[in-house]
Amino acid sequence: MAARIVPLFNRVLVQRAKVEAKSVGGILLPEKSVNRNNEGTVLAVGPGKDSKPCAVAVGQKVLLPEFGGSKIKVGEEEMFLFHDDDILAIVKD
């Protein structure tokens, strides 16, 4: 589904990583007590702005701000559009 969305300028399409809803002991946690995950995977990248290319590439894992980005829902998938300046860091394995 993400292939249908092509970001413009310096925008980056990101899918946040899923948050575990179980504790280490196997107890199911309610949604309100689970913190939002600040990691995500880059799905698509715009061409850049003012002859400056985007700093991230498709497939990279990135660290995202807790708030921000434009929420997009395509079918059952939930994705976010961020400016490349808003992405905090690239996560290396």
Sine and cosine of phi, psi and omega as CSV:
sin_phi,cos_phi,sin_psi,cos_psi,sin_omega,cos_omega
0.00,0.00,-0.56,0.83,-0.06,-1.00
-0.92,0.39,-0.33,0.94,0.00,-1.00
-0.92,0.39,-0.34,0.94,0.01,-1.00
-0.98,0.20,-0.30,0.95,-0.05,-1.00
-0.97,-0.24,0.86,-0.51,0.01,-1.00
-0.89,-0.46,0.93,-0.37,0.00,-1.00
-0.91,0.42,0.51,-0.86,0.05,-1.00
-0.98,-0.22,0.40,-0.91,0.07,-1.00
0.79,0.61,-0.81,-0.59,-0.09,-1.00
-0.98,-0.21,0.54,0.84,0.01,-1.00
-1.00,-0.06,0.47,-0.88,-0.06,-1.00
-0.77,-0.64,0.76,-0.65,0.05,-1.00
-1.00,-0.05,0.84,-0.55,-0.10,-0.99
-0.78,-0.63,0.61,-0.79,0.15,-0.99
-0.93,-0.36,0.85,-0.52,0.00,-1.00
-0.92,0.40,0.55,-0.84,0.05,-1.00
-0.94,0.35,0.55,-0.84,0.00,-1.00
-0.94,0.33,0.62,-0.78,0.00,-1.00
-1.00,-0.07,0.71,-0.71,0.04,-1.00
-0.93,0.37,0.77,-0.64,-0.01,-1.00
-0.99,-0.17,0.16,0.99,0.04,-1.00
-0.87,-0.49,0.58,-0.81,0.09,-1.00
-0.99,0.16,0.09,-1.00,0.01,-1.00
-0.87,0.49,-0.56,0.83,0.00,-1.00
-0.99,0.16,-0.02,1.00,0.04,-1.00
1.00,-0.09,0.12,0.99,-0.01,-1.00
-0.99,0.15,0.74,-0.67,0.05,-1.00
-0.96,0.27,0.74,-0.67,-0.03,-1.00
-0.98,-0.21,0.64,-0.77,0.08,-1.00
-0.93,0.37,0.46,-0.89,-0.06,-1.00
-0.84,0.54,-0.58,0.81,-0.05,-1.00
-0.93,0.36,-0.40,0.92,-0.03,-1.00
-1.00,-0.04,-0.11,0.99,0.01,-1.00
-1.00,-0.02,0.79,-0.62,0.03,-1.00
-0.96,0.28,0.48,-0.88,0.04,-1.00
-0.96,0.30,0.68,-0.74,0.00,-1.00
-0.99,0.16,0.73,-0.69,-0.04,-1.00
-0.99,-0.16,0.25,0.97,0.06,-1.00
-0.95,-0.31,0.49,-0.87,0.04,-1.00
-0.39,-0.92,0.15,-0.99,0.01,-1.00
-0.91,-0.42,0.72,-0.69,0.01,-1.00
-0.97,0.26,0.83,-0.55,-0.01,-1.00
-0.99,-0.14,-0.58,0.82,0.00,-1.00
-0.42,-0.91,0.46,-0.89,-0.05,-1.00
-0.73,-0.69,0.68,-0.73,0.08,-1.00
-0.96,0.28,0.17,-0.99,-0.06,-1.00
-0.96,0.29,-0.22,0.98,-0.03,-1.00
0.94,-0.33,-0.01,-1.00,-0.05,-1.00
-0.64,-0.77,0.64,-0.77,0.03,-1.00
0.80,0.60,0.74,0.67,0.01,-1.00
0.85,0.53,0.37,0.93,0.08,-1.00
-0.93,-0.38,0.92,-0.40,-0.03,-1.00
-0.94,0.33,0.32,-0.95,0.04,-1.00
-0.92,0.40,0.51,-0.86,-0.09,-1.00
-0.99,0.13,-0.18,0.98,-0.03,-1.00
-0.87,-0.49,0.28,-0.96,0.00,-1.00
-0.81,-0.59,0.33,-0.94,0.01,-1.00
-0.87,0.49,0.70,-0.71,0.03,-1.00
1.00,-0.10,-0.26,0.97,-0.01,-1.00
-0.96,0.27,0.52,-0.85,0.12,-0.99
-1.00,-0.03,0.71,-0.70,-0.07,-1.00
-0.77,-0.64,0.36,-0.93,0.08,-1.00
-0.99,-0.17,0.80,-0.60,-0.11,-0.99
-0.94,-0.34,0.41,-0.91,0.11,-0.99
-0.93,0.36,0.42,-0.91,-0.03,-1.00
-0.90,0.45,-0.63,0.78,0.01,-1.00
-0.85,-0.53,0.39,-0.92,0.04,-1.00
0.89,-0.46,0.03,-1.00,-0.04,-1.00
0.99,0.12,0.40,-0.91,0.04,-1.00
-0.98,-0.19,0.86,-0.51,-0.04,-1.00
-0.97,0.24,0.75,-0.67,0.02,-1.00
-0.79,-0.62,0.73,-0.69,0.04,-1.00
-0.86,-0.50,0.87,-0.50,0.04,-1.00
-0.87,-0.50,0.95,-0.31,-0.09,-1.00
0.91,0.42,-0.83,-0.56,0.03,-1.00
-0.99,-0.10,-0.16,0.99,-0.04,-1.00
-0.99,0.12,0.67,-0.74,0.04,-1.00
-0.91,-0.42,0.83,-0.56,-0.03,-1.00
-0.76,-0.65,0.19,-0.98,-0.01,-1.00
-0.72,-0.69,0.59,-0.80,0.12,-0.99
-0.97,-0.26,0.83,-0.56,0.04,-1.00
-0.85,-0.53,0.45,-0.89,0.24,-0.97
-0.96,0.27,0.55,-0.84,-0.03,-1.00
-0.90,0.44,-0.39,0.92,0.07,-1.00
-0.93,0.36,-0.40,0.92,-0.04,-1.00
-0.99,0.16,-0.34,0.94,-0.01,-1.00
-0.95,0.31,0.77,-0.64,-0.14,-0.99
-0.99,0.16,-0.66,0.75,-0.08,-1.00
-0.28,-0.96,0.29,-0.96,0.15,-0.99
-0.98,-0.18,0.75,-0.66,-0.01,-1.00
-1.00,-0.06,0.87,-0.50,0.02,-1.00
-0.99,-0.16,0.62,-0.79,0.01,-1.00
-0.98,0.21,0.00,0.00,0.00,0.00
